[in-house]
Amino acid sequence: MSAKSWVEVDSDSHFPIQNLPFGMCDSEHAEGMAVCRIGDFVVDIFALYETGLIPATDSMATGSIEEMCEYGGRKEVERVRSAVFDLLEANNPRLRDDEGLKSQVLLPIESVQMSIPIGIPAFIDFYSGINHASNVGKMFRPDMPPLLPNYRHLPVGYNGRASSVMVSGEPVLRPNGQTIGANDETPTFGPTKELDFELEMGFFVASGNDMGHPIRVEDAFDHMLGLVLVNDWSARDVQRWEYQPLGPFLAKSFATSISPWIVTLAALEPYRVDGLQQEPEALPYLRQPPRSHFDIQLEVLLKTAQATKPQLICRTNSRELYWSMPQQLAHQTSNGTPVEIGDLYASGTISGAELGTFGSLLELTHRGQNPITIEETGEQRTFLEDGDELIMRGWCQGDGFRVGFGEVASKVIGKT
Ligand code: CA
């Protein structure tokens, strides 16, 4: 796509006209504005209606992304996006040549504060990164096959806590929890000593289903709004002690950070790819259509309080997921449970097969046995310390541009 905008966008920007992701922000003058991002600007969607630049619909009563979804699901959001695309297209003079209108609808990114893009009724976390599952299996169950018998038959997941999902920039408080030392007989309660990140992608639901009516795998993309980066914070020492037999609980529910921009499925369409070969073939209700995965390049950087710049610690790609997002949504609803607008589904940790491509410190440091050295300062890290900042970035590479997610960056702070 050689589309160009009259808004100048750097070639390494994550937000060219090919992207136009949606988010929610506050400014000095307004709270809770739905906006689209282009380069270093945001487009105020409600102002587009007020000024008559795009035709009004009932969905714009407050200008929130929820309302667009309630009005017409994914289609309505994409209708708005394509109207914004037309207005920003290089050859369209309507907004380009009207300074007064421009000042009403276009705001510099520095003048707004991003917030959670949509109300999140539920947060669900899968375990679809096969290399991560296999690496963890080898570490925690060295005498058994790395993958449990169910792994290649269903996307393993659990229902988490939506209330602790935060947007990039909000600090993460080191949680307290119950842990037990290798030679201890009884546990103690206090701040986790093994605070970790998990590199994941997430999708938001744009339209739900009625109870008793599963979403079919071939229809799943129609129910999705778009994707964000997810850092699913984890307290490994708490997790190790609490997780059997029912799975993750407090070790995961204290915080989850997401990037502020929902990159739409329309923008991601050119980057859909076939996933890993599934062997054995999935049961019929999980048989996915072709190109159910995405080619998203991912990186993780760590910046300690002493360092002046972040250090790259992981580079991988979302193609390393074994189970696709359509399979996850089809599986979640296969028992008839209803899902709702704004439900957030995280993929599970995305890791490649070699060191340097692992999406968690648990794997990068092999359970804390092989510390990472921060080259600039000589410091060592097994798990995260107070003052550390963890940054995740992701993008799809186009021909001369990037369709990106921006970043999810959060600093760890201790208890005060
Ligand atoms: Ca996770």
Residues whose N, C-alpha, C, O or C-beta is under 5 A from the ligand:
A	BS01	CA	D125 F126 E198 D232 G348 T349
